[in-house]
């Protein structure tokens, strides 16, 4: 019998020792939500980051931290938050087989769930004056940054706007 999916997203009121919140950006043509969900166990390395600030944020991530999965792209309609992943393995060095490319690092992330309703960048911009702290959110201030911290109030707002999410393997009841 189908059952209604439940969200396990942690509220922002979690103590400081709890999970931190992040936003990870990817071009859907390079790595999409579907790619993440199809990876073995929904887990894959988040790598290819070259910007020093973004790499420092990756280094700061710990297992259990939760991240919004953001599809960037050429068209405004494609720029949206589509799901939630959780850090499964902290920063580790990655060897580069190509001598011309600098070796970097990665964190492993595991798919938690896809939002019922993707949250478009336009919706986030419209909320800049309405949601406490949104004007200072790095997504609006540093739009080219691919990894960024996410304040708890904004995490809560985005999760609410996304209508929660369906976890892998769960089936929503009709009419939900």
C-alpha positions in Angstrom: 0.0 0.0 0.0 1.4 3.4 -0.9 2.4 5.6 1.9 2.9 9.3 2.3 6.6 10.4 2.2 7.9 12.0 5.3 10.7 14.7 5.4 13.7 14.0 7.6 15.2 17.4 7.0 16.6 18.7 10.3 15.1 22.0 11.5 17.4 25.0 11.7 17.0 25.0 15.5 19.3 22.1 15.7 22.2 22.9 18.2 25.4 24.2 16.8 27.0 20.7 17.3 24.4 19.3 14.9 24.4 19.4 11.1 25.4 22.5 9.2 23.6 23.5 6.0 25.1 24.1 2.6 24.1 24.7 -1.0 25.8 22.8 -3.8 25.5 24.0 -7.4 25.8 21.9 -10.5 25.1 22.1 -14.2 22.5 19.5 -14.9 24.3 18.5 -18.1 27.4 17.7 -16.0 25.7 16.1 -12.9 22.0 16.2 -12.4 19.7 15.2 -9.6 18.9 12.1 -11.6 22.6 11.2 -11.8 22.9 11.6 -8.0 19.8 9.5 -7.3 21.0 6.7 -9.7 24.5 6.5 -8.2 25.2 3.4 -6.1 23.3 4.0 -2.8 22.6 7.5 -4.0 26.2 8.4 -3.0 28.8 10.0 -5.2 31.8 12.3 -4.8 31.2 16.0 -5.1 34.4 17.1 -6.8 35.7 19.3 -9.6 35.6 22.4 -7.4 38.5 24.7 -8.2 37.5 28.0 -6.5 39.5 28.3 -3.3 36.6 29.7 -1.3 34.3 26.9 -2.4 37.0 24.3 -1.6 37.3 25.7 1.9 33.6 25.3 2.3 33.9 21.7 1.1 36.7 21.1 3.6 34.5 22.4 6.4 31.7 19.9 5.7 31.2 17.0 8.1 29.2 13.8 7.8 25.5 14.5 8.6 25.6 18.1 7.2 22.8 18.6 4.8 23.0 20.3 1.4 20.5 21.7 -1.0 21.1 20.4 -4.6 20.9 23.3 -7.0 20.7 23.0 -10.8 22.4 26.0 -12.4 22.2 26.6 -16.1 22.0 29.0 -19.0 18.3 29.7 -18.8 16.5 31.2 -15.8 14.0 28.4 -15.8 16.7 25.8 -15.1 18.1 27.6 -12.1 16.4 25.9 -9.2 16.9 23.9 -6.0 15.7 20.4 -6.7 16.6 18.2 -3.7 18.6 17.5 -0.6 21.8 15.5 -0.1 23.7 14.7 3.0 27.4 14.6 3.5 28.4 11.0 3.8 32.2 11.3 3.8 34.2 14.5 4.7 36.9 16.1 2.5 39.5 13.8 1.0 42.2 14.4 -1.5 41.7 13.3 -5.1 44.6 12.3 -7.3 44.5 13.7 -10.8 45.5 11.4 -13.7 45.8 14.4 -16.0 49.1 16.3 -15.1 47.7 19.5 -16.6 44.8 19.5 -14.1 45.5 20.3 -10.5 44.6 17.6 -8.1 41.8 18.6 -5.8 39.5 17.0 -3.3 35.9 16.0 -2.7 33.3 15.1 -0.2 30.9 12.2 -0.8 27.2 13.1 -0.7 24.2 10.9 -0.5 20.8 11.7 -2.0 18.1 12.2 0.7 15.2 13.3 -1.3 13.8 15.3 -4.3 11.7 18.3 -3.6 8.0 18.0 -4.4 8.2 21.4 -6.0 11.6 22.8 -7.2 12.4 26.2 -5.7 13.3 28.6 -8.5 16.0 31.2 -8.2 13.4 33.8 -9.1 11.3 32.8 -6.0 14.4 33.2 -3.8 15.2 36.6 -5.3 11.6 37.8 -4.7 11.9 36.8 -1.1 15.0 38.9 -0.5 13.0 41.6 1.3 10.7 39.2 3.1 12.9 36.5 4.6 15.3 37.5 7.4 18.9 37.1 6.1 18.0 36.4 2.5 19.7 39.6 1.2 23.0 38.3 2.6 22.6 34.8 1.2 25.7 34.0 -0.9 23.5 32.7 -3.7 22.3 36.2 -4.3 25.6 38.0 -3.4 28.1 35.6 -5.1 26.1 33.9 -7.8 29.1 32.2 -9.4 30.2 30.4 -6.2 29.4 26.7 -6.5 29.5 25.7 -2.8 28.2 28.0 0.0 27.0 27.9 3.6 23.3 28.2 4.2 21.8 30.0 7.2 19.2 27.9 9.1 16.3 30.4 8.5 16.9 30.2 4.8 17.2 26.4 4.9 13.8 26.2 6.6 12.2 28.7 4.2 13.5 26.8 1.1 12.4 23.4 2.5 9.0 24.8 3.1 8.8 26.4 -0.4 9.8 23.0 -1.8 7.0 21.3 -0.1 9.3 18.7 1.6 10.6 15.9 -0.5 10.0 12.4 -1.5 12.7 10.0 -0.3 14.1 7.4 -2.6 11.9 4.4 -2.8 8.9 6.0 -1.2 5.6 6.4 -2.9 3.3 9.4 -2.4 -0.4 8.8 -1.8 -2.7 10.2 -4.6 -3.9 13.6 -3.8 -0.8 14.6 -1.7 
